[in-house]
C-alpha cells in the first residue's frame, strides 16, 4: 500500500484523482491540499510515501512548497504534475530533488504506475516533459529568473530580497539585467514577458 497526499488547486482534477488513484492501484490518499501552503501543512502532518503536487498553484507554487517540505522532510518522495515543463523550472525542481514529472493530461492509470515507480526508489520523467526541458533559449540567469518569478507575485524589492535571502541592491541588479534582456521598462513587464516566453 502506497500512501499519498494530493496537492492541486483545480478542485475537479484533484477530486477525480483522489477517487481514481485507489481504483487503479494499491494507493491510499491521506489528504488533499488546494494550494502550496496547505500542501506543506498536509505533507508534514501525514508523512505520505509520495506527495503528488501541481507545479502551478496560487500563493506558494509547487516549487516553493517542495523547497519548504525539503527543509523538514529531505527524504520526501515527490511527483510533480505539470502542463508546461519550462526548462528552468524543470532544472530547479530536479535540484530540489523532485523524483518524478508527469503531464497533467496523463491517464490516472499512468499516474498510478509512476507513483509505484517512485515508491520503489526510481525516477520518472514523462518523455514529452523531458523533450521540452532540453529546449532552453532563455537569456536569463537562474537568479534573474528566480527574482522575476517572485516579482510576479507582487512583492516589493525588499520583500523579494527577504524571500530569496539576497541584499536589496542585488535584487535591483538582477531586475535591471532582466529588464535589459527582455527590453522592458518595468520589472512587472519583464516578469510577464519572461513568462510568455516560457523562461520562468
Secondary structure, 3 states (H helix, E strand, C coil): CEEEEEECCCHHHHHHHHHHHHHHCCEEEEEEECCHHHHHHHHHHHCCCEEEEECCCCCCCHHHHHHHHHHHCCCCEEEEEECCCCHHHHHHHHHCCCCEEEECCCCHHHHHHHHHHHHCCCCEECHHHHHHHCCCCCCCCHHHHHHHHHHCCCCCHHHHHHHHCCCHHHHHHHHHHHHHHHCCCCHHHHHHHHHHCCCC
